[in-house]
């Protein structure tokens, strides 16, 4: 896996506090970025599911049954 470097500016006081707690800042940032990406993916999935659900609600059960029977008959 290739990596790239990013620069972040934080208040000096915050950096000093993190260092005093022996926080691995690089790992903390990597984890936060992974969590943010996962959060965005889940949100977009929910949005896509809502769109698909709305579209499927427009199709009647009778139409679904008819289409399945037609597909089975064409085999």
SULLINSUL-V784975 format. One record per backbone hydrogen bond with DSSP energy under -0.5 kcal/mol. NH is the residue of the N-H (numbers start at 1). CO is the residue of the C=O. E is the energy in kcal/mol with one decimal. If there is no record, write none. Layout:
NH|CO|E  NH|CO|E
//
This chain:
10|8|-0.6  15|11|-2.1  16|12|-2.6  17|13|-2.2  18|14|-2.6  19|15|-2.6  20|16|-2.2  21|17|-1.4  22|19|-1.6  23|18|-2.4  25|23|-1.2  28|24|-2.4  29|25|-2.6  30|26|-2.5  31|27|-2.6  32|28|-2.4  33|29|-2.5  34|30|-2.4  35|31|-2.5  36|32|-2.1  37|33|-2.4  38|34|-2.4  39|35|-2.3  40|36|-2.4  41|37|-2.5  42|38|-2.5  43|39|-2.2  44|40|-2.4  45|41|-2.4  46|42|-2.5  47|43|-2.2  48|44|-2.6  49|45|-2.6  50|46|-2.2  51|47|-1.9  52|48|-2.6  53|49|-2.8  54|50|-2.2  55|51|-1.9  56|52|-2.6  57|53|-1.9  58|54|-0.6  58|55|-0.9  59|56|-1.5  60|58|-0.5  64|60|-1.8  65|61|-2.6  66|62|-2.4  67|63|-2.5  68|64|-2.4  69|65|-2.4  70|66|-2.2  71|67|-2.3  72|68|-2.4  73|69|-2.1  74|70|-1.3  75|72|-1.0
//
